[in-house]
Amino acid sequence: MASVENQLSVAQDTSNLILEIVDGIAKKIDDAQTENATTNYALRRHENRLEDHEERIETI
């Protein structure tokens, strides 16, 4: 019986380790998606500003 309990304990420890690793990967993916969205927003804002400046220069 102790052997089964030991195997169960090892399986639970392994499962916990796997879940911790998956959680870490999920966090990195989430961080990357947030950074990507922020970068895209900043690029669009700069592009809009450049277009606005180009229009002003053309009218001068």
BAKEZA-871331 format. One record per atom (N, C-alpha, C, CB): atom name; x, y, z; residue number from 1. Coordinates in nm, 2 decimals, padded with zeros to 4 digits. Glycine has a CB too. Example, Ala and Ser with C-alpha at 12.3 -4.5 7.8 and 13.67 -1.06 7.14 Angstrom:
{r "N" {01.32 -00.57 00.78} 1}
{r "CA" {01.23 -00.45 00.78} 1}
{r "C" {01.32 -00.33 00.78} 1}
{r "CB" {01.13 -00.45 00.90} 1}
{r "N" {01.28 -00.22 00.71} 2}
{r "CA" {01.37 -00.11 00.71} 2}
{r "C" {01.29 00.00 00.79} 2}
{r "CB" {01.41 -00.06 00.57} 2}
***
This chain:
{r "N" {00.08 -00.12 00.00} 1}
{r "CA" {00.00 00.00 00.00} 1}
{r "C" {00.09 00.13 00.00} 1}
{r "CB" {-00.09 00.00 00.12} 1}
{r "N" {00.20 00.12 00.07} 2}
{r "CA" {00.29 00.24 00.08} 2}
{r "C" {00.34 00.27 -00.06} 2}
{r "CB" {00.40 00.21 00.18} 2}
{r "N" {00.37 00.16 -00.14} 3}
{r "CA" {00.42 00.18 -00.27} 3}
{r "C" {00.32 00.26 -00.36} 3}
{r "CB" {00.45 00.05 -00.34} 3}
{r "N" {00.19 00.23 -00.35} 4}
{r "CA" {00.09 00.30 -00.43} 4}
{r "C" {00.08 00.44 -00.38} 4}
{r "CB" {-00.05 00.23 -00.41} 4}
{r "N" {00.08 00.46 -00.25} 5}
{r "CA" {00.08 00.60 -00.20} 5}
{r "C" {00.20 00.68 -00.25} 5}
{r "CB" {00.07 00.60 -00.05} 5}
{r "N" {00.32 00.62 -00.25} 6}
{r "CA" {00.44 00.68 -00.30} 6}
{r "C" {00.43 00.72 -00.44} 6}
{r "CB" {00.56 00.59 -00.27} 6}
{r "N" {00.38 00.62 -00.52} 7}
{r "CA" {00.36 00.65 -00.67} 7}
{r "C" {00.26 00.76 -00.69} 7}
{r "CB" {00.31 00.52 -00.74} 7}
{r "N" {00.15 00.77 -00.61} 8}
{r "CA" {00.05 00.87 -00.62} 8}
{r "C" {00.12 01.01 -00.59} 8}
{r "CB" {-00.07 00.84 -00.53} 8}
{r "N" {00.20 01.01 -00.48} 9}
{r "CA" {00.27 01.13 -00.44} 9}
{r "C" {00.36 01.18 -00.55} 9}
{r "CB" {00.34 01.11 -00.31} 9}
{r "N" {00.43 01.09 -00.61} 10}
{r "CA" {00.53 01.13 -00.72} 10}
{r "C" {00.45 01.18 -00.84} 10}
{r "CB" {00.61 01.00 -00.76} 10}
{r "N" {00.33 01.11 -00.87} 11}
{r "CA" {00.25 01.16 -00.98} 11}
{r "C" {00.19 01.30 -00.96} 11}
{r "CB" {00.14 01.06 -01.00} 11}
{r "N" {00.15 01.32 -00.83} 12}
{r "CA" {00.10 01.46 -00.80} 12}
{r "C" {00.21 01.56 -00.81} 12}
{r "CB" {00.04 01.45 -00.66} 12}
{r "N" {00.33 01.53 -00.76} 13}
{r "CA" {00.44 01.62 -00.77} 13}
{r "C" {00.47 01.65 -00.91} 13}
{r "CB" {00.56 01.57 -00.70} 13}
{r "N" {00.47 01.55 -01.00} 14}
{r "CA" {00.50 01.57 -01.14} 14}
{r "C" {00.39 01.65 -01.20} 14}
{r "CB" {00.51 01.43 -01.21} 14}
{r "N" {00.27 01.63 -01.17} 15}
{r "CA" {00.16 01.70 -01.22} 15}
{r "C" {00.17 01.85 -01.18} 15}
{r "CB" {00.02 01.64 -01.18} 15}
{r "N" {00.20 01.88 -01.06} 16}
{r "CA" {00.22 02.01 -01.01} 16}
{r "C" {00.33 02.08 -01.09} 16}
{r "CB" {00.24 02.02 -00.86} 16}
{r "N" {00.44 02.02 -01.11} 17}
{r "CA" {00.55 02.07 -01.18} 17}
{r "C" {00.51 02.11 -01.32} 17}
{r "CB" {00.67 01.98 -01.18} 17}
{r "N" {00.44 02.02 -01.39} 18}
{r "CA" {00.40 02.04 -01.53} 18}
{r "C" {00.30 02.16 -01.53} 18}
{r "CB" {00.33 01.92 -01.58} 18}
{r "N" {00.21 02.17 -01.44} 19}
{r "CA" {00.12 02.28 -01.43} 19}
{r "C" {00.19 02.42 -01.41} 19}
{r "CB" {00.01 02.26 -01.32} 19}
{r "N" {00.29 02.42 -01.32} 20}
{r "CA" {00.37 02.54 -01.30} 20}
{r "C" {00.44 02.58 -01.43} 20}
{r "CB" {00.47 02.51 -01.19} 20}
{r "N" {00.50 02.48 -01.50} 21}
{r "CA" {00.56 02.52 -01.63} 21}
{r "C" {00.47 02.57 -01.73} 21}
{r "CB" {00.63 02.39 -01.68} 21}
{r "N" {00.35 02.51 -01.74} 22}
{r "CA" {00.25 02.56 -01.84} 22}
{r "C" {00.20 02.70 -01.80} 22}
{r "CB" {00.13 02.46 -01.84} 22}
{r "N" {00.18 02.72 -01.67} 23}
{r "CA" {00.14 02.85 -01.62} 23}
{r "C" {00.25 02.96 -01.66} 23}
{r "CB" {00.12 02.85 -01.47} 23}
{r "N" {00.37 02.92 -01.64} 24}
{r "CA" {00.48 03.02 -01.68} 24}
{r "C" {00.48 03.05 -01.83} 24}
{r "CB" {00.62 02.96 -01.64} 24}
{r "N" {00.46 02.94 -01.91} 25}
{r "CA" {00.45 02.96 -02.06} 25}
{r "C" {00.33 03.05 -02.09} 25}
{r "CB" {00.45 02.83 -02.13} 25}
{r "N" {00.22 03.02 -02.03} 26}
{r "CA" {00.10 03.10 -02.06} 26}
{r "C" {00.12 03.25 -02.02} 26}
{r "CB" {-00.02 03.05 -01.98} 26}
{r "N" {00.19 03.27 -01.91} 27}
{r "CA" {00.22 03.41 -01.87} 27}
{r "C" {00.31 03.48 -01.97} 27}
{r "CB" {00.28 03.41 -01.73} 27}
{r "N" {00.41 03.41 -02.02} 28}
{r "CA" {00.50 03.47 -02.12} 28}
{r "C" {00.42 03.50 -02.25} 28}
{r "CB" {00.61 03.38 -02.15} 28}
{r "N" {00.33 03.41 -02.29} 29}
{r "CA" {00.25 03.44 -02.41} 29}
{r "C" {00.16 03.56 -02.39} 29}
{r "CB" {00.17 03.31 -02.44} 29}
{r "N" {00.10 03.57 -02.27} 30}
{r "CA" {00.01 03.68 -02.24} 30}
{r "C" {00.09 03.81 -02.24} 30}
{r "CB" {-00.06 03.66 -02.11} 30}
{r "N" {00.21 03.81 -02.18} 31}
{r "CA" {00.29 03.93 -02.18} 31}
{r "C" {00.33 03.97 -02.32} 31}
{r "CB" {00.42 03.90 -02.10} 31}
{r "N" {00.37 03.87 -02.41} 32}
{r "CA" {00.41 03.90 -02.54} 32}
{r "C" {00.29 03.96 -02.62} 32}
{r "CB" {00.46 03.77 -02.61} 32}
{r "N" {00.17 03.91 -02.60} 33}
{r "CA" {00.05 03.96 -02.67} 33}
{r "C" {00.02 04.10 -02.63} 33}
{r "CB" {-00.07 03.87 -02.64} 33}
{r "N" {00.04 04.13 -02.50} 34}
{r "CA" {00.02 04.27 -02.45} 34}
{r "C" {00.12 04.36 -02.51} 34}
{r "CB" {00.02 04.27 -02.29} 34}
{r "N" {00.24 04.32 -02.51} 35}
{r "CA" {00.35 04.40 -02.56} 35}
{r "C" {00.33 04.43 -02.71} 35}
{r "CB" {00.49 04.34 -02.54} 35}
{r "N" {00.28 04.33 -02.78} 36}
{r "CA" {00.26 04.34 -02.93} 36}
{r "C" {00.14 04.44 -02.95} 36}
{r "CB" {00.22 04.20 -02.99} 36}
{r "N" {00.04 04.43 -02.87} 37}
{r "CA" {-00.08 04.52 -02.89} 37}
{r "C" {-00.04 04.66 -02.86} 37}
{r "CB" {-00.19 04.48 -02.80} 37}
{r "N" {00.04 04.68 -02.76} 38}
{r "CA" {00.09 04.81 -02.72} 38}
{r "C" {00.18 04.87 -02.83} 38}
{r "CB" {00.17 04.81 -02.59} 38}
{r "N" {00.27 04.79 -02.89} 39}
{r "CA" {00.36 04.84 -02.99} 39}
{r "C" {00.28 04.87 -03.12} 39}
{r "CB" {00.46 04.73 -03.03} 39}
{r "N" {00.18 04.79 -03.15} 40}
{r "CA" {00.10 04.82 -03.27} 40}
{r "C" {00.02 04.95 -03.25} 40}
{r "CB" {00.00 04.70 -03.30} 40}
{r "N" {-00.03 04.97 -03.13} 41}
{r "CA" {-00.10 05.10 -03.11} 41}
{r "C" {-00.01 05.22 -03.13} 41}
{r "CB" {-00.16 05.10 -02.97} 41}
{r "N" {00.11 05.21 -03.07} 42}
{r "CA" {00.20 05.32 -03.08} 42}
{r "C" {00.24 05.34 -03.23} 42}
{r "CB" {00.33 05.29 -03.00} 42}
{r "N" {00.26 05.23 -03.30} 43}
{r "CA" {00.30 05.25 -03.45} 43}
{r "C" {00.19 05.31 -03.52} 43}
{r "CB" {00.33 05.11 -03.51} 43}
{r "N" {00.06 05.27 -03.50} 44}
{r "CA" {-00.05 05.34 -03.57} 44}
{r "C" {-00.06 05.48 -03.54} 44}
{r "CB" {-00.18 05.27 -03.53} 44}
{r "N" {-00.04 05.52 -03.41} 45}
{r "CA" {-00.04 05.66 -03.37} 45}
{r "C" {00.06 05.74 -03.44} 45}
{r "CB" {-00.03 05.67 -03.21} 45}
{r "N" {00.18 05.68 -03.45} 46}
{r "CA" {00.29 05.75 -03.52} 46}
{r "C" {00.26 05.77 -03.67} 46}
{r "CB" {00.43 05.68 -03.49} 46}
{r "N" {00.21 05.66 -03.73} 47}
{r "CA" {00.18 05.67 -03.87} 47}
{r "C" {00.07 05.78 -03.89} 47}
{r "CB" {00.13 05.53 -03.92} 47}
{r "N" {-00.03 05.78 -03.81} 48}
{r "CA" {-00.13 05.89 -03.82} 48}
{r "C" {-00.07 06.03 -03.81} 48}
{r "CB" {-00.24 05.87 -03.72} 48}
{r "N" {00.02 06.04 -03.72} 49}
{r "CA" {00.09 06.17 -03.70} 49}
{r "C" {00.17 06.21 -03.82} 49}
{r "CB" {00.17 06.17 -03.57} 49}
{r "N" {00.24 06.11 -03.88} 50}
{r "CA" {00.32 06.14 -03.99} 50}
{r "C" {00.24 06.18 -04.11} 50}
{r "CB" {00.41 06.01 -04.03} 50}
{r "N" {00.12 06.11 -04.13} 51}
{r "CA" {00.03 06.14 -04.24} 51}
{r "C" {-00.02 06.28 -04.22} 51}
{r "CB" {-00.08 06.04 -04.25} 51}
{r "N" {-00.05 06.32 -04.10} 52}
{r "CA" {-00.10 06.45 -04.07} 52}
{r "C" {00.00 06.56 -04.10} 52}
{r "CB" {-00.14 06.46 -03.92} 52}
{r "N" {00.13 06.53 -04.07} 53}
{r "CA" {00.24 06.62 -04.10} 53}
{r "C" {00.26 06.63 -04.25} 53}
{r "CB" {00.37 06.58 -04.03} 53}
{r "N" {00.25 06.52 -04.32} 54}
{r "CA" {00.26 06.52 -04.46} 54}
{r "C" {00.16 06.61 -04.53} 54}
{r "CB" {00.26 06.38 -04.52} 54}
{r "N" {00.03 06.60 -04.48} 55}
{r "CA" {-00.08 06.68 -04.54} 55}
{r "C" {-00.05 06.82 -04.51} 55}
{r "CB" {-00.21 06.63 -04.48} 55}
{r "N" {-00.01 06.86 -04.39} 56}
{r "CA" {00.02 07.00 -04.36} 56}
{r "C" {00.13 07.05 -04.45} 56}
{r "CB" {00.06 07.01 -04.21} 56}
{r "N" {00.24 06.97 -04.47} 57}
{r "CA" {00.35 07.02 -04.55} 57}
{r "C" {00.30 07.04 -04.70} 57}
{r "CB" {00.47 06.92 -04.55} 57}
{r "N" {00.22 06.95 -04.75} 58}
{r "CA" {00.17 06.96 -04.88} 58}
{r "C" {00.09 07.09 -04.90} 58}
{r "CB" {00.09 06.84 -04.92} 58}
{r "N" {00.02 07.13 -04.80} 59}
{r "CA" {-00.07 07.26 -04.81} 59}
{r "C" {00.02 07.38 -04.80} 59}
{r "CB" {-00.17 07.25 -04.71} 59}
{r "N" {00.14 07.37 -04.75} 60}
{r "CA" {00.22 07.49 -04.73} 60}
{r "C" {00.28 07.54 -04.86} 60}
{r "CB" {00.33 07.47 -04.63} 60}
***
